[in-house]
Amino acid sequence: MYYNFDIDKKLIDLADECETELKDLFLTYDELCLKNSAKVLKAFQEEKVASSDFAEVNGYGAYDAGRDKIEAIYAKIFGAEDALVRPQIMSGTHALSLTFFSLLKHGETLLSITGMPYDSLQTVIGISGNSRNSLKANGIKYEQIDLVNNDFDYDKIIKRVKKGKVKLIEIQRSRGYSHRKSLSIAKIEKVCREIRRVNKDVIIMVDNCYGDLVEEKEPTQVGADIIVGSLMKNLGGGIAKSGGYMVGKKQLIEDIAEHFSAPGTGKALGANFNENITYFKGLFFAPRAVCSSLKTMTFASLILEKLGFDVDPKFNEPRTDIIQTINLSNEENMIKFHIGVQKGSPIDSFVTPVAAPMAGYPHDEIMASGTFTQGSTIELSCDGPMVKPYTAYMQGGLTYEYGKLGILLALNEILKNKK
């Protein structure tokens, strides 16, 4: 079947070698998938999901039992008090922006303890760009404390929190476009515990994008007050067409819901139209989709390392998100790799990716994303800024088999041009 795609025989043999080496590690991902599947199934049953919950509700969206059950299920899975899960939230950046503007007021301070946030969030905060509607333009102060050796700078964090006047602490679990490692649940638990020793009231918020269901616990189960994410990533399972979520303490969710809709209405309004079934089904499939993504990225890490590329994380390192980075060294490799990923896609496989400006990002970006849902990153996709060291940020893989083919086609594209 590989020859249907004219893949180099040496590459096929190397893939077989990698899979043999990864056999035991793949079993651990299957075990994680079973645990998370049991958690999801139990929540569905406890909330008594019925076929009537799939009915379309339009207009104001009042009395949507299906929507309410979806949010109750999210809260149960994440060990939290409440949740807001809505199709009107367009992206992870939108979900984070909504959270910040809901929980922060003029004169209050947002503190990032994971250094510089990823590019599109910088314009929301007002670090870059000149938007008249950024947090800074609305009088909200911003400070940051950088990571040290891929861990929190506990001394600086505690010293700053003790000074007071910090309303919200933001933790970005995934690496974004930085070259640091993503943060494990164990590290998040430790920093939450240290913060709570000196301040019981500051809001601890975790940007959970790309990290949902990758470990056995979630940030809300180890001390975070609220977590935020996108349904076009892990929890949509490749089925949800759009949407975002916030899960956490009830009062915080109520504050966000009132900003999302209107004071006094909060969660009571907001039609999900005909999306309830895609949200239920996407969440139901999410543990397996995440498992497939972990296998795909681990396979990619090992085979790329064997071919001489610098990768992070290494194949045998613990993973806390579904992202794999590859330093491709030069512009030609960067372009060819994205062309190959696009050729391995089910949608728009005939399209050739080119670098171009993208709103919210300071450099030209190249992206391979032949996905059923535009921008979905639980589906195999790849992107990166066209600057040295030409790092590709790859994620997703709805099934391992499709993911493996996509990786092989990407590598084949690079190797065939080096003959």
C-alpha positions in Angstrom: 0.0 0.0 0.0 3.0 2.3 0.6 4.0 2.1 -3.0 0.6 3.6 -4.0 2.2 6.8 -2.8 5.7 6.1 -4.2 7.3 6.2 -0.8 11.0 5.4 -0.7 11.6 1.7 0.3 14.3 2.7 2.8 11.9 5.0 4.5 9.3 2.2 4.8 11.9 -0.1 6.3 12.9 2.7 8.8 9.3 3.1 9.7 9.0 -0.6 10.5 12.0 -0.4 12.7 10.6 2.6 14.6 7.3 0.8 15.2 9.0 -2.2 16.7 10.9 0.1 19.0 7.7 1.9 20.0 5.5 -1.1 20.7 5.6 -0.9 24.5 5.3 2.9 24.6 2.2 2.7 22.4 0.6 0.3 24.9 0.9 3.0 27.6 -1.0 5.4 25.4 -3.7 2.7 24.9 -3.9 2.3 28.7 -4.3 6.1 29.1 -7.0 6.1 26.4 -9.0 3.4 28.3 -8.8 5.4 31.5 -10.0 8.6 29.9 -12.7 6.7 27.9 -14.0 5.3 31.2 -14.1 8.8 32.6 -16.0 10.2 29.6 -18.5 7.2 29.5 -19.2 7.5 33.2 -20.0 11.2 32.8 -22.3 10.6 29.9 -24.2 8.0 31.9 -24.4 10.0 35.1 -25.9 12.9 33.1 -28.4 10.6 31.4 -27.7 11.7 27.9 -30.6 10.9 25.7 -31.3 11.0 22.0 -33.7 13.9 22.7 -30.6 16.0 23.8 -29.5 16.1 20.1 -32.6 18.2 19.1 -31.8 21.5 17.5 -32.6 24.6 19.6 -32.5 28.0 17.8 -33.3 31.6 18.6 -32.5 32.5 22.2 -31.5 29.0 23.0 -33.4 29.0 26.3 -34.1 25.6 28.0 -31.6 23.6 25.9 -31.2 20.5 28.0 -28.6 19.0 25.7 -26.4 22.1 26.0 -26.7 22.0 29.7 -25.7 18.3 29.9 -22.7 18.9 27.7 -21.5 21.5 30.2 -22.2 19.3 33.2 -20.2 16.5 31.5 -17.2 18.8 30.9 -17.3 19.8 34.6 -17.4 16.2 35.7 -14.5 15.1 33.4 -12.3 18.0 34.6 -13.3 17.6 38.3 -14.6 21.1 38.4 -17.8 22.9 39.5 -19.1 24.3 36.2 -18.3 24.8 32.5 -19.2 27.0 29.6 -19.0 25.1 26.2 -20.3 27.1 23.2 -20.0 27.1 19.4 -19.9 30.9 19.4 -16.4 30.8 20.8 -14.3 30.7 17.6 -10.8 29.7 18.7 -8.5 29.2 21.7 -7.4 32.8 21.4 -11.0 33.9 21.5 -11.7 31.7 24.6 -8.7 33.2 26.4 -9.6 36.7 25.4 -13.1 36.3 26.7 -11.8 34.9 29.9 -9.3 37.7 30.5 -11.9 40.5 29.7 -14.4 38.8 31.9 -12.2 38.3 35.0 -10.0 41.4 34.8 -11.0 45.0 35.3 -9.3 48.4 34.8 -6.3 48.8 37.1 -6.0 45.0 37.8 -2.9 43.0 36.9 -2.5 39.9 34.8 0.7 37.9 35.5 2.0 35.3 33.1 4.4 32.9 34.9 5.3 31.0 31.7 7.0 33.9 30.0 5.9 35.5 26.8 2.5 34.1 25.6 2.1 32.8 22.1 1.9 35.3 19.3 -1.8 35.9 18.7 -2.4 36.3 22.5 0.2 39.1 22.5 -2.1 41.3 20.5 -4.9 40.6 22.9 -2.8 41.7 25.8 -1.3 44.6 24.0 2.3 43.4 24.1 2.4 43.7 20.3 0.2 45.4 17.7 -1.7 48.6 18.3 -5.3 47.5 18.9 -7.4 50.1 20.7 -9.2 47.2 22.4 -6.4 45.2 24.0 -6.2 44.5 27.7 -3.5 47.2 28.1 -5.7 49.7 26.2 -8.4 49.0 28.7 -6.2 49.8 31.6 -5.3 46.2 32.6 -1.7 45.8 33.6 0.5 43.0 32.4 3.6 41.4 33.9 5.5 38.2 33.2 8.0 35.9 34.8 10.0 33.7 32.5 10.5 30.0 33.0 14.0 28.8 34.2 15.3 25.6 32.6 11.7 24.6 31.5 10.3 25.0 35.0 8.7 27.8 37.0 10.8 30.4 38.7 9.3 29.7 42.1 11.2 32.3 44.0 10.2 35.2 41.7 6.6 34.0 41.5 6.2 33.8 45.3 8.0 37.1 45.8 5.7 38.8 43.3 2.5 37.2 44.6 3.4 38.3 48.2 3.5 41.9 47.0 -0.2 41.7 46.1 -2.2 43.4 43.5 -2.2 40.5 41.1 -5.7 39.5 40.1 -5.0 36.6 37.7 -2.1 34.3 37.1 -1.9 32.8 33.6 -0.1 29.5 32.9 0.4 28.5 29.3 0.6 24.7 29.4 1.8 24.2 25.8 4.9 25.8 24.3 3.2 27.9 21.6 5.9 29.1 19.2 8.6 29.1 21.9 11.4 26.6 22.1 10.7 25.6 25.7 9.1 22.4 26.7 5.4 22.0 27.5 4.5 21.8 31.2 3.5 18.7 32.9 0.6 18.4 35.3 3.1 17.6 38.1 4.8 21.0 37.6 1.4 22.8 37.4 0.3 21.1 40.6 3.5 22.2 42.4 3.3 25.8 41.4 -0.4 26.0 42.3 0.5 24.7 45.7 3.3 27.2 46.2 1.1 30.1 45.1 -1.7 29.0 47.5 0.7 29.0 50.4 1.0 32.8 50.2 -2.3 33.8 48.4 -5.6 32.1 48.6 -7.5 34.5 46.4 -5.5 35.1 43.2 -7.2 33.4 40.2 -5.0 30.7 38.7 -5.9 30.1 35.0 -4.4 27.5 32.7 -4.4 27.8 28.9 -5.1 24.0 28.4 -4.9 24.1 24.6 -3.4 20.9 23.2 -3.1 19.3 26.6 -6.7 17.9 27.2 -6.7 14.2 28.0 -3.0 13.8 27.5 -2.4 13.0 31.1 -4.6 11.2 33.7 -5.3 14.5 35.5 -6.3 18.0 34.4 -5.1 21.3 35.8 -8.4 21.9 37.6 -7.8 18.7 39.5 -4.4 19.9 40.9 -5.2 23.5 42.0 -6.1 25.6 38.9 -9.2 27.7 39.3 -10.1 27.7 35.7 -8.9 26.2 32.4 -9.5 27.3 28.9 -9.4 25.5 25.5 -10.7 25.1 22.0 -12.9 22.4 20.6 -11.0 22.4 17.3 -8.2 20.8 19.3 -8.3 17.6 21.5 -11.8 17.7 23.0 -13.6 18.2 19.7 -12.3 14.8 18.6 -12.2 16.0 15.0 -16.0 16.1 14.9 -16.9 19.4 16.5 -17.0 22.1 13.8 -16.1 25.0 16.1 -16.3 26.1 19.7 -14.4 26.6 22.9 -14.7 25.9 26.6 -14.0 27.2 30.0 -14.1 24.8 33.0 -13.6 25.8 36.6 -15.1 27.4 39.7 -18.8 28.2 39.4 -18.5 32.0 40.2 -15.7 32.4 37.6 -17.8 30.6 34.9 -20.8 32.8 35.8 -18.7 35.9 35.3 -17.4 34.7 31.9 -21.0 33.6 30.9 -22.3 37.1 31.6 -19.6 38.6 29.5 -20.3 36.0 26.8 -24.0 36.8 26.7 -25.2 39.6 28.9 -25.4 40.4 32.6 -28.5 38.6 34.1 -28.7 36.0 31.3 -25.3 34.3 31.5 -25.4 30.6 30.7 -29.2 30.6 30.3 -29.1 31.8 26.6 -27.1 30.9 23.6 -28.4 28.5 20.9 -26.2 25.6 20.0 -28.3 25.2 16.8 -27.7 21.7 15.5 -24.2 21.3 17.2 -25.1 19.4 20.3 -24.7 16.0 18.6 -21.2 17.0 17.3 -20.1 18.1 20.8 -21.4 14.9 22.4 -19.8 12.7 19.7 -16.6 14.7 19.5 -16.0 14.4 23.2 -16.9 10.7 23.1 -14.2 10.1 20.5 -11.7 12.5 22.0 -9.8 9.9 24.2 -9.0 7.8 21.1 -8.2 10.9 18.9 -5.8 12.1 21.5 -4.2 8.6 21.8 -3.8 8.5 18.0 -2.2 11.9 18.0 0.3 10.9 20.8 1.2 7.8 18.7 1.6 9.8 15.5 3.8 12.5 17.2 5.9 9.9 19.0 6.5 8.0 15.7 7.4 11.3 14.0 9.8 12.1 16.8 11.7 8.8 16.5 11.9 8.6 12.7 12.9 12.2 12.3 15.6 11.8 15.0 16.9 8.7 13.2 17.1 10.9 10.0 19.3 13.4 11.8 16.7 16.1 12.7 16.6 17.9 16.0 13.2 17.1 17.6 11.4 18.0 20.8 10.2 16.1 22.7 12.3 13.1 22.1 10.3 9.9 21.4 10.8 8.5 24.9 10.1 11.7 26.9 6.8 12.1 28.8 4.3 14.1 26.9 1.9 16.6 28.2 0.4 17.9 24.9 0.1 16.7 21.3 2.7 19.0 19.8 6.0 17.8 18.2 8.6 20.3 17.1 11.2 19.7 14.4 14.0 22.0 13.6 14.3 21.7 9.8 17.5 23.8 9.5 16.7 25.7 6.3 13.9 27.2 4.3 13.9 24.5 1.7 13.3 21.7 4.2 10.6 23.8 5.9 8.7 24.3 2.7 9.1 20.7 1.5 8.0 19.2 4.8 4.8 21.2 4.8 4.2 20.3 1.2 4.5 16.6 2.2 2.1 16.9 5.1 -0.4 18.6 2.8 0.0 15.8 0.3 -0.8 13.3 3.1 -4.0 15.1 3.9 -7.5 13.9 3.0 -8.7 17.4 2.1 -6.9 19.8 -0.4 -4.1 17.4 -0.8 -3.4 19.0 -4.2 -2.7 22.4 -2.7 0.8 23.6 -2.3 1.5 25.5 1.0 3.4 28.8 0.7 4.6 31.2 3.4 2.4 34.2 3.9 1.5 36.9 6.4 -1.1 35.8 9.0 -3.2 38.1 11.3 -1.8 38.2 14.8 1.6 36.8 14.0 4.8 38.9 13.4 6.4 36.7 10.7 5.3 35.0 7.6 3.8 31.6 8.4 3.6 28.4 6.5 0.9 25.9 7.3 -0.2 22.5 6.1 -3.7 21.8 7.1 -5.8 19.6 4.9 -8.4 19.1 7.5 -12.2 18.4 7.6 -12.6 21.4 10.0 -10.6 24.5 9.0 -7.9 25.1 11.6 -8.4 21.8 13.4 -5.3 20.7 15.2 -6.5 17.4 16.5 -6.2 16.5 12.8 -2.7 16.1 11.4 -1.4 19.6 10.7 1.8 21.5 10.8 2.8 25.2 10.8 5.6 27.5 11.8 7.2 30.9 11.3 9.6 31.3 8.4 12.6 32.3 10.6 15.7 30.4 11.8 16.0 27.7 12.9 12.9 26.9 10.8 11.0 25.0 13.4 7.9 23.2 12.4 5.2 22.7 15.0 3.2 19.6 14.2 0.2 18.1 15.9 -2.7 15.8 15.6 -3.6 12.7 13.8 -7.2 11.4 14.0 -6.0 7.9 13.5 -2.5 6.6 13.9 -2.6 5.0 10.4 -3.5 8.3 8.6 -0.9 10.1 10.8 1.8 7.7 9.9 1.1 8.0 6.2 1.2 11.8 6.5 4.6 11.7 8.3 6.0 9.4 5.7 4.8 11.5 2.8 6.3 14.6 4.4 9.7 12.9 4.9 9.5 11.5 1.4 9.1 15.0 0.0 12.3 16.1 1.7 14.3 13.0 0.8 13.4 12.8 -2.8 14.7 16.3 -3.4 18.1 15.4 -1.9 18.8 12.5 -4.3 
